[in-house]
Amino acid sequence: QHPGLRRHGLEPGQRVDTVHAGHVVVQQDQVGLGRGGALVRLVRDKRPAATPILAELTPDVTDIVTIADAALGAGADGLTMINTLLGMVIDTDLLRPQLAGVTGGLSGPAVRPVAVRALWQVTAAMRDGRLPTAPLIGVGGVRTGRDALELVAAGASAVQVGTATFNDPSRPSRVVDELEAEV
């Protein structure tokens, strides 16, 4: 349990509403920032004031700190970092995209270094006073307690285990046990 969660009105295990733009990459320009901010404001306006709103940030941007600032400025109570990386696979027999939607989200261990970098940069901006302090949920490639510790060391207030549960639904409890052994 991280004290930052309670300070911002979040309880471990509490259901929160996550705002994200799906596979729409919010660009680092005024149009993109306006769309992301408008989405956060829309959800904020539709939920009771006591409901925490977390904005899930894509790493597919030039400056994650600018995007974090826009989300927090629009009313997000915290940030979920990161969403999947946008990827694509070509069917080399047919020479066309293999996925029906052309692109899809890349997840799993390969994205953890990107999540660590994004968390580190946003945390540094919070420490420097360039961003308001807010809870950060670390997401991306967590399979072990050591992976979770890496995200916490980069600034995460809490950690999500996602893709690893696809083949091992008990993975989150094992990650907790391993994390406790690490610290």
Solvent accessible surface area in square Angstrom, and as a share of the most:
residue,aa,sasa,rsa
1,Q,167,0.74
2,H,73,0.32
3,P,97,0.61
4,G,2,0.02
5,L,14,0.07
6,R,121,0.44
7,R,158,0.58
8,H,58,0.26
9,G,47,0.45
10,L,7,0.04
11,E,80,0.36
12,P,60,0.38
13,G,89,0.85
14,Q,74,0.33
15,R,189,0.69
16,V,36,0.21
17,D,18,0.09
18,T,64,0.37
19,V,10,0.06
20,H,89,0.40
21,A,35,0.27
22,G,37,0.36
23,H,115,0.51
24,V,79,0.46
25,V,30,0.17
26,V,18,0.10
27,Q,99,0.44
28,Q,69,0.31
29,D,67,0.35
30,Q,150,0.67
31,V,109,0.63
32,G,2,0.02
33,L,29,0.15
34,G,38,0.36
35,R,124,0.45
36,G,19,0.18
37,G,3,0.03
38,A,51,0.40
39,L,60,0.30
40,V,4,0.03
41,R,116,0.42
42,L,96,0.48
43,V,31,0.18
44,R,52,0.19
45,D,116,0.60
46,K,140,0.59
47,R,106,0.39
48,P,91,0.57
49,A,99,0.77
50,A,96,0.74
51,T,30,0.18
52,P,7,0.05
53,I,0,0.00
54,L,8,0.04
55,A,5,0.04
56,E,37,0.17
57,L,9,0.04
58,T,19,0.11
59,P,8,0.05
60,D,48,0.25
61,V,27,0.16
62,T,124,0.72
63,D,54,0.28
64,I,4,0.02
65,V,23,0.13
66,T,43,0.25
67,I,11,0.06
68,A,0,0.00
69,D,66,0.34
70,A,28,0.22
71,A,7,0.06
72,L,18,0.09
73,G,69,0.66
74,A,8,0.06
75,G,27,0.26
76,A,9,0.07
77,D,49,0.26
78,G,0,0.00
79,L,0,0.00
80,T,8,0.05
81,M,0,0.00
82,I,2,0.01
83,N,29,0.15
84,T,44,0.26
85,L,34,0.17
86,L,73,0.36
87,G,26,0.25
88,M,96,0.43
89,V,79,0.45
90,I,82,0.41
91,D,34,0.18
92,T,109,0.63
93,D,134,0.69
94,L,104,0.52
95,L,140,0.70
96,R,144,0.53
97,P,46,0.29
98,Q,111,0.49
99,L,81,0.40
100,A,115,0.89
101,G,60,0.58
102,V,71,0.41
103,T,50,0.29
104,G,12,0.12
105,G,37,0.36
106,L,88,0.44
107,S,46,0.30
108,G,4,0.04
109,P,62,0.39
110,A,72,0.56
111,V,4,0.02
112,R,40,0.14
113,P,87,0.55
114,V,38,0.22
115,A,0,0.00
116,V,30,0.17
117,R,94,0.34
118,A,0,0.00
119,L,0,0.00
120,W,144,0.50
121,Q,73,0.32
122,V,0,0.00
123,T,14,0.08
124,A,31,0.24
125,A,0,0.00
126,M,21,0.09
127,R,169,0.62
128,D,98,0.51
129,G,62,0.60
130,R,143,0.52
131,L,7,0.03
132,P,78,0.49
133,T,82,0.47
134,A,10,0.08
135,P,1,0.01
136,L,3,0.02
137,I,24,0.12
138,G,0,0.00
139,V,17,0.10
140,G,9,0.08
141,G,9,0.09
142,V,4,0.02
143,R,107,0.39
144,T,46,0.27
145,G,0,0.00
146,R,161,0.59
147,D,10,0.05
148,A,1,0.01
149,L,54,0.27
150,E,73,0.33
151,L,0,0.00
152,V,58,0.33
153,A,68,0.53
154,A,2,0.02
155,G,21,0.20
156,A,2,0.02
157,S,15,0.09
158,A,30,0.23
159,V,42,0.24
160,Q,82,0.37
161,V,26,0.15
162,G,24,0.23
163,T,50,0.29
164,A,15,0.12
165,T,37,0.22
166,F,165,0.69
167,N,136,0.70
168,D,25,0.13
169,P,114,0.72
170,S,55,0.36
171,R,46,0.17
172,P,51,0.32
173,S,67,0.43
174,R,100,0.37
175,V,6,0.03
176,V,79,0.45
177,D,90,0.47
178,E,62,0.28
179,L,45,0.22
180,E,113,0.51
181,A,90,0.70
182,E,66,0.30
183,V,130,0.75
